[in-house]
Amino acid sequence: MLPGRSLAGPISALLFGCACQLPDQELTASAADSWLDSEFELPGDDVERIDCFLGVVVAMESVQLTAPLSERVRDIHVTVGDSVEDGDLLLELDSQEAERRLHSEFAAVEGAQANLRRAEADLLRATAKARRAEALRELLSRDEIETAQHQLETARVSVIEAHSRLRQREALATSARSRLSDTRVRAPFSGRVAAVQSVLGSHVTEGTSLVRIIRPDALEVRFAVPVELASSIHVGQEIRLEVEDHSQSQLVTIDAIAPAVDSATQMLFAESLLPSSTGQSILDGTTARLSTDLSSDPCPTLQTPG
């Protein structure tokens, strides 16, 4: 799950955007490390370090649907939070231009089909004439025989060209049909609407974000580990997870660890799947805290700015 995903942005925003109560000190990476060192030391002669990490709960399956063409938003059929089924109609773009183009291409296909029929009829006549000329070779002049053969070859070429033009027109008609279909934006899988980014009546350009769909019952938490603590985690290890606005913590298993440190943040990113029963009550984008200490409340509360 890790390759191809950039986790640095949201997790860095959490790490360096949280209100960690560092008085009279700029909240830099080194300051955050110093705070972590001081906050997670237990009193006593033998000081034990508790490794606590920040993360974000994300949907394992999500899709950002964008405008496949530039058109006006004609209708929006969903709102944020709606449950949708695979194939449900979410949004419609104006289809008048696409319908005109499709009708035009269908007419062009019919014209190309008629031209092919004429070319095939000409070929039949030229073939019959060439056969008669061959049968009457002894009675016809050389010019008459060569003319019949030339007409036959010309008719054959015309049929080939007519077939080619028909295939081209059919391809354009298929493209026009696809364009008309693109004006109806549908859900690619069953899930919930996480965001509606379009406005009814507005004109959108190709690639503009329209609707985001997530599957809320399949969640994972992605978290960042400082490079100096990388040796403290491994795949299959149990860690304690606490999610913002949820009173009880739980144990989860580290399922994936990035093979390399992110050069921009000097963090190692990891992922843990959330049990399906837990995912029903946790929202995509929720802040999470994770700790290698399996006690009930090992991490101090981190408050993100409102």
Contacts in CASP RR format, 6 or more apart in sequence:
PFRMAT RR
TARGET T0000
AUTHOR 0000-0000-0000
METHOD contacts of the structure
MODEL  1
MLPGRSLAGPISALLFGCACQLPDQELTASAADSWLDSEFELPGDDVERI
DCFLGVVVAMESVQLTAPLSERVRDIHVTVGDSVEDGDLLLELDSQEAER
RLHSEFAAVEGAQANLRRAEADLLRATAKARRAEALRELLSRDEIETAQH
QLETARVSVIEAHSRLRQREALATSARSRLSDTRVRAPFSGRVAAVQSVL
GSHVTEGTSLVRIIRPDALEVRFAVPVELASSIHVGQEIRLEVEDHSQSQ
LVTIDAIAPAVDSATQMLFAESLLPSSTGQSILDGTTARLSTDLSSDPCP
TLQTPG
1 60 0 8 1.000
1 220 0 8 1.000
1 255 0 8 1.000
1 256 0 8 1.000
1 271 0 8 1.000
2 256 0 8 1.000
2 257 0 8 1.000
2 258 0 8 1.000
2 259 0 8 1.000
2 269 0 8 1.000
2 270 0 8 1.000
2 271 0 8 1.000
5 222 0 8 1.000
7 56 0 8 1.000
7 222 0 8 1.000
7 224 0 8 1.000
7 262 0 8 1.000
7 269 0 8 1.000
8 224 0 8 1.000
8 262 0 8 1.000
8 264 0 8 1.000
8 265 0 8 1.000
8 267 0 8 1.000
8 269 0 8 1.000
10 56 0 8 1.000
10 222 0 8 1.000
10 285 0 8 1.000
11 54 0 8 1.000
11 55 0 8 1.000
11 56 0 8 1.000
11 222 0 8 1.000
11 223 0 8 1.000
11 224 0 8 1.000
11 265 0 8 1.000
11 267 0 8 1.000
11 269 0 8 1.000
12 224 0 8 1.000
12 264 0 8 1.000
12 265 0 8 1.000
12 267 0 8 1.000
14 54 0 8 1.000
14 55 0 8 1.000
14 56 0 8 1.000
14 287 0 8 1.000
14 304 0 8 1.000
15 32 0 8 1.000
15 54 0 8 1.000
15 224 0 8 1.000
16 27 0 8 1.000
16 28 0 8 1.000
16 29 0 8 1.000
16 32 0 8 1.000
17 27 0 8 1.000
17 304 0 8 1.000
17 305 0 8 1.000
18 54 0 8 1.000
18 302 0 8 1.000
18 303 0 8 1.000
18 304 0 8 1.000
18 305 0 8 1.000
19 302 0 8 1.000
19 303 0 8 1.000
19 304 0 8 1.000
19 305 0 8 1.000
20 27 0 8 1.000
20 32 0 8 1.000
20 35 0 8 1.000
20 302 0 8 1.000
22 31 0 8 1.000
22 32 0 8 1.000
22 35 0 8 1.000
25 31 0 8 1.000
29 266 0 8 1.000
33 226 0 8 1.000
36 52 0 8 1.000
36 226 0 8 1.000
37 49 0 8 1.000
39 52 0 8 1.000
39 300 0 8 1.000
40 49 0 8 1.000
40 50 0 8 1.000
40 51 0 8 1.000
40 52 0 8 1.000
40 298 0 8 1.000
40 299 0 8 1.000
41 47 0 8 1.000
41 48 0 8 1.000
41 49 0 8 1.000
42 48 0 8 1.000
42 50 0 8 1.000
50 291 0 8 1.000
50 292 0 8 1.000
50 293 0 8 1.000
50 298 0 8 1.000
50 299 0 8 1.000
51 225 0 8 1.000
51 229 0 8 1.000
51 232 0 8 1.000
51 233 0 8 1.000
51 291 0 8 1.000
51 292 0 8 1.000
51 293 0 8 1.000
52 289 0 8 1.000
52 290 0 8 1.000
52 291 0 8 1.000
52 293 0 8 1.000
52 298 0 8 1.000
52 299 0 8 1.000
52 300 0 8 1.000
53 223 0 8 1.000
53 224 0 8 1.000
53 225 0 8 1.000
53 289 0 8 1.000
53 290 0 8 1.000
53 291 0 8 1.000
54 223 0 8 1.000
54 224 0 8 1.000
54 287 0 8 1.000
54 288 0 8 1.000
54 289 0 8 1.000
54 290 0 8 1.000
54 302 0 8 1.000
55 221 0 8 1.000
55 222 0 8 1.000
55 223 0 8 1.000
55 224 0 8 1.000
55 287 0 8 1.000
55 288 0 8 1.000
55 289 0 8 1.000
55 290 0 8 1.000
56 221 0 8 1.000
56 222 0 8 1.000
56 223 0 8 1.000
56 285 0 8 1.000
56 286 0 8 1.000
56 287 0 8 1.000
56 288 0 8 1.000
57 219 0 8 1.000
57 220 0 8 1.000
57 221 0 8 1.000
57 243 0 8 1.000
57 274 0 8 1.000
57 282 0 8 1.000
57 283 0 8 1.000
57 284 0 8 1.000
57 285 0 8 1.000
57 286 0 8 1.000
57 287 0 8 1.000
57 288 0 8 1.000
58 219 0 8 1.000
58 220 0 8 1.000
58 221 0 8 1.000
58 222 0 8 1.000
58 284 0 8 1.000
58 285 0 8 1.000
59 194 0 8 1.000
59 214 0 8 1.000
59 215 0 8 1.000
59 216 0 8 1.000
59 218 0 8 1.000
59 219 0 8 1.000
59 284 0 8 1.000
60 215 0 8 1.000
60 218 0 8 1.000
60 219 0 8 1.000
60 220 0 8 1.000
60 273 0 8 1.000
61 189 0 8 1.000
61 214 0 8 1.000
61 215 0 8 1.000
61 218 0 8 1.000
62 194 0 8 1.000
62 212 0 8 1.000
62 213 0 8 1.000
62 214 0 8 1.000
62 215 0 8 1.000
62 284 0 8 1.000
63 188 0 8 1.000
63 189 0 8 1.000
63 212 0 8 1.000
63 213 0 8 1.000
64 209 0 8 1.000
64 212 0 8 1.000
65 90 0 8 1.000
65 91 0 8 1.000
65 185 0 8 1.000
65 188 0 8 1.000
65 209 0 8 1.000
65 210 0 8 1.000
65 211 0 8 1.000
65 212 0 8 1.000
65 213 0 8 1.000
66 206 0 8 1.000
66 207 0 8 1.000
66 208 0 8 1.000
66 209 0 8 1.000
66 210 0 8 1.000
67 93 0 8 1.000
67 198 0 8 1.000
67 204 0 8 1.000
67 205 0 8 1.000
67 206 0 8 1.000
67 207 0 8 1.000
67 208 0 8 1.000
67 210 0 8 1.000
68 182 0 8 1.000
68 185 0 8 1.000
68 206 0 8 1.000
68 207 0 8 1.000
69 93 0 8 1.000
69 98 0 8 1.000
69 179 0 8 1.000
69 182 0 8 1.000
69 183 0 8 1.000
69 206 0 8 1.000
70 203 0 8 1.000
70 204 0 8 1.000
70 205 0 8 1.000
70 206 0 8 1.000
71 93 0 8 1.000
71 94 0 8 1.000
71 95 0 8 1.000
71 97 0 8 1.000
71 98 0 8 1.000
71 183 0 8 1.000
71 203 0 8 1.000
71 204 0 8 1.000
72 93 0 8 1.000
72 94 0 8 1.000
72 201 0 8 1.000
72 202 0 8 1.000
72 203 0 8 1.000
72 204 0 8 1.000
73 91 0 8 1.000
73 92 0 8 1.000
73 93 0 8 1.000
73 94 0 8 1.000
73 198 0 8 1.000
73 199 0 8 1.000
73 200 0 8 1.000
73 201 0 8 1.000
73 202 0 8 1.000
73 203 0 8 1.000
73 204 0 8 1.000
73 210 0 8 1.000
74 92 0 8 1.000
74 93 0 8 1.000
74 94 0 8 1.000
74 95 0 8 1.000
74 183 0 8 1.000
74 201 0 8 1.000
75 91 0 8 1.000
75 92 0 8 1.000
75 200 0 8 1.000
76 90 0 8 1.000
76 91 0 8 1.000
76 92 0 8 1.000
76 196 0 8 1.000
76 198 0 8 1.000
76 200 0 8 1.000
77 88 0 8 1.000
77 89 0 8 1.000
77 90 0 8 1.000
77 91 0 8 1.000
77 92 0 8 1.000
78 84 0 8 1.000
78 88 0 8 1.000
78 90 0 8 1.000
78 91 0 8 1.000
78 193 0 8 1.000
78 196 0 8 1.000
78 211 0 8 1.000
79 193 0 8 1.000
79 196 0 8 1.000
80 193 0 8 1.000
80 194 0 8 1.000
80 195 0 8 1.000
80 196 0 8 1.000
81 192 0 8 1.000
81 193 0 8 1.000
81 194 0 8 1.000
82 192 0 8 1.000
82 193 0 8 1.000
83 190 0 8 1.000
83 191 0 8 1.000
83 192 0 8 1.000
84 90 0 8 1.000
84 187 0 8 1.000
84 190 0 8 1.000
84 191 0 8 1.000
84 192 0 8 1.000
84 193 0 8 1.000
84 213 0 8 1.000
85 187 0 8 1.000
85 190 0 8 1.000
85 191 0 8 1.000
86 187 0 8 1.000
86 188 0 8 1.000
86 189 0 8 1.000
86 190 0 8 1.000
87 186 0 8 1.000
87 187 0 8 1.000
87 188 0 8 1.000
88 186 0 8 1.000
88 187 0 8 1.000
89 184 0 8 1.000
89 185 0 8 1.000
89 186 0 8 1.000
90 185 0 8 1.000
90 186 0 8 1.000
90 187 0 8 1.000
90 193 0 8 1.000
90 210 0 8 1.000
90 211 0 8 1.000
90 213 0 8 1.000
91 184 0 8 1.000
91 185 0 8 1.000
91 198 0 8 1.000
91 210 0 8 1.000
91 211 0 8 1.000
92 183 0 8 1.000
92 184 0 8 1.000
92 185 0 8 1.000
93 182 0 8 1.000
93 183 0 8 1.000
93 184 0 8 1.000
93 185 0 8 1.000
93 204 0 8 1.000
94 183 0 8 1.000
95 180 0 8 1.000
95 183 0 8 1.000
95 184 0 8 1.000
98 176 0 8 1.000
98 179 0 8 1.000
98 180 0 8 1.000
98 182 0 8 1.000
98 183 0 8 1.000
99 180 0 8 1.000
101 176 0 8 1.000
101 179 0 8 1.000
101 180 0 8 1.000
102 173 0 8 1.000
102 176 0 8 1.000
102 177 0 8 1.000
102 179 0 8 1.000
102 180 0 8 1.000
104 176 0 8 1.000
105 169 0 8 1.000
105 172 0 8 1.000
105 173 0 8 1.000
105 175 0 8 1.000
105 176 0 8 1.000
106 173 0 8 1.000
108 169 0 8 1.000
108 172 0 8 1.000
108 173 0 8 1.000
109 166 0 8 1.000
109 169 0 8 1.000
109 170 0 8 1.000
109 173 0 8 1.000
111 169 0 8 1.000
112 162 0 8 1.000
112 165 0 8 1.000
112 166 0 8 1.000
112 168 0 8 1.000
112 169 0 8 1.000
112 170 0 8 1.000
113 166 0 8 1.000
115 162 0 8 1.000
115 165 0 8 1.000
115 166 0 8 1.000
116 159 0 8 1.000
116 162 0 8 1.000
116 163 0 8 1.000
116 165 0 8 1.000
116 166 0 8 1.000
118 162 0 8 1.000
119 155 0 8 1.000
119 158 0 8 1.000
119 159 0 8 1.000
119 161 0 8 1.000
119 162 0 8 1.000
120 159 0 8 1.000
120 162 0 8 1.000
122 155 0 8 1.000
122 158 0 8 1.000
123 152 0 8 1.000
123 155 0 8 1.000
123 156 0 8 1.000
123 158 0 8 1.000
123 159 0 8 1.000
125 155 0 8 1.000
126 148 0 8 1.000
126 151 0 8 1.000
126 152 0 8 1.000
126 154 0 8 1.000
126 155 0 8 1.000
126 156 0 8 1.000
127 152 0 8 1.000
127 155 0 8 1.000
129 148 0 8 1.000
129 151 0 8 1.000
129 152 0 8 1.000
130 148 0 8 1.000
130 149 0 8 1.000
130 151 0 8 1.000
130 152 0 8 1.000
132 148 0 8 1.000
133 140 0 8 1.000
133 144 0 8 1.000
133 145 0 8 1.000
133 148 0 8 1.000
133 149 0 8 1.000
134 145 0 8 1.000
134 148 0 8 1.000
137 145 0 8 1.000
185 210 0 8 1.000
185 211 0 8 1.000
187 213 0 8 1.000
188 213 0 8 1.000
189 213 0 8 1.000
189 215 0 8 1.000
190 215 0 8 1.000
191 213 0 8 1.000
191 214 0 8 1.000
191 215 0 8 1.000
191 216 0 8 1.000
192 213 0 8 1.000
192 214 0 8 1.000
192 215 0 8 1.000
192 216 0 8 1.000
193 211 0 8 1.000
193 212 0 8 1.000
193 213 0 8 1.000
194 212 0 8 1.000
194 213 0 8 1.000
194 214 0 8 1.000
194 284 0 8 1.000
195 211 0 8 1.000
195 212 0 8 1.000
196 210 0 8 1.000
196 211 0 8 1.000
197 208 0 8 1.000
197 209 0 8 1.000
197 210 0 8 1.000
197 211 0 8 1.000
197 212 0 8 1.000
198 204 0 8 1.000
198 208 0 8 1.000
198 209 0 8 1.000
198 210 0 8 1.000
198 211 0 8 1.000
204 210 0 8 1.000
214 284 0 8 1.000
216 279 0 8 1.000
216 280 0 8 1.000
216 283 0 8 1.000
216 284 0 8 1.000
217 276 0 8 1.000
217 279 0 8 1.000
217 280 0 8 1.000
218 276 0 8 1.000
219 273 0 8 1.000
219 274 0 8 1.000
219 278 0 8 1.000
219 279 0 8 1.000
219 282 0 8 1.000
219 284 0 8 1.000
220 255 0 8 1.000
220 271 0 8 1.000
220 272 0 8 1.000
220 273 0 8 1.000
220 274 0 8 1.000
221 241 0 8 1.000
221 243 0 8 1.000
221 252 0 8 1.000
221 271 0 8 1.000
221 272 0 8 1.000
221 274 0 8 1.000
221 288 0 8 1.000
221 290 0 8 1.000
222 269 0 8 1.000
222 270 0 8 1.000
222 271 0 8 1.000
223 269 0 8 1.000
223 270 0 8 1.000
223 271 0 8 1.000
223 272 0 8 1.000
223 288 0 8 1.000
223 290 0 8 1.000
224 265 0 8 1.000
224 267 0 8 1.000
224 268 0 8 1.000
224 269 0 8 1.000
224 270 0 8 1.000
225 232 0 8 1.000
225 233 0 8 1.000
225 267 0 8 1.000
225 268 0 8 1.000
225 269 0 8 1.000
225 270 0 8 1.000
226 266 0 8 1.000
226 267 0 8 1.000
226 268 0 8 1.000
227 261 0 8 1.000
227 266 0 8 1.000
227 267 0 8 1.000
227 268 0 8 1.000
230 261 0 8 1.000
230 268 0 8 1.000
232 292 0 8 1.000
233 239 0 8 1.000
233 254 0 8 1.000
233 257 0 8 1.000
233 268 0 8 1.000
233 270 0 8 1.000
233 292 0 8 1.000
234 254 0 8 1.000
234 257 0 8 1.000
235 254 0 8 1.000
235 255 0 8 1.000
235 256 0 8 1.000
235 257 0 8 1.000
236 253 0 8 1.000
236 254 0 8 1.000
236 255 0 8 1.000
237 253 0 8 1.000
237 254 0 8 1.000
237 292 0 8 1.000
238 251 0 8 1.000
238 252 0 8 1.000
238 253 0 8 1.000
238 254 0 8 1.000
238 294 0 8 1.000
239 251 0 8 1.000
239 252 0 8 1.000
239 253 0 8 1.000
239 254 0 8 1.000
239 272 0 8 1.000
239 290 0 8 1.000
239 291 0 8 1.000
239 292 0 8 1.000
239 294 0 8 1.000
240 249 0 8 1.000
240 250 0 8 1.000
240 251 0 8 1.000
240 252 0 8 1.000
240 290 0 8 1.000
240 291 0 8 1.000
240 292 0 8 1.000
240 293 0 8 1.000
240 294 0 8 1.000
240 295 0 8 1.000
240 298 0 8 1.000
241 249 0 8 1.000
241 250 0 8 1.000
241 251 0 8 1.000
241 252 0 8 1.000
241 272 0 8 1.000
241 274 0 8 1.000
241 288 0 8 1.000
241 289 0 8 1.000
241 290 0 8 1.000
242 249 0 8 1.000
242 288 0 8 1.000
242 289 0 8 1.000
242 290 0 8 1.000
242 291 0 8 1.000
242 297 0 8 1.000
242 299 0 8 1.000
243 282 0 8 1.000
243 286 0 8 1.000
243 287 0 8 1.000
243 288 0 8 1.000
243 289 0 8 1.000
244 286 0 8 1.000
244 287 0 8 1.000
244 288 0 8 1.000
244 304 0 8 1.000
245 286 0 8 1.000
246 281 0 8 1.000
246 282 0 8 1.000
249 296 0 8 1.000
249 297 0 8 1.000
250 275 0 8 1.000
250 278 0 8 1.000
251 294 0 8 1.000
252 272 0 8 1.000
252 273 0 8 1.000
252 274 0 8 1.000
252 275 0 8 1.000
252 290 0 8 1.000
253 272 0 8 1.000
253 273 0 8 1.000
254 270 0 8 1.000
254 271 0 8 1.000
254 272 0 8 1.000
255 271 0 8 1.000
255 272 0 8 1.000
255 273 0 8 1.000
256 270 0 8 1.000
256 271 0 8 1.000
257 268 0 8 1.000
257 269 0 8 1.000
257 270 0 8 1.000
257 271 0 8 1.000
258 268 0 8 1.000
258 269 0 8 1.000
258 270 0 8 1.000
261 267 0 8 1.000
261 268 0 8 1.000
262 268 0 8 1.000
262 269 0 8 1.000
272 290 0 8 1.000
274 282 0 8 1.000
287 302 0 8 1.000
287 304 0 8 1.000
289 299 0 8 1.000
289 302 0 8 1.000
290 299 0 8 1.000
291 298 0 8 1.000
291 299 0 8 1.000
END
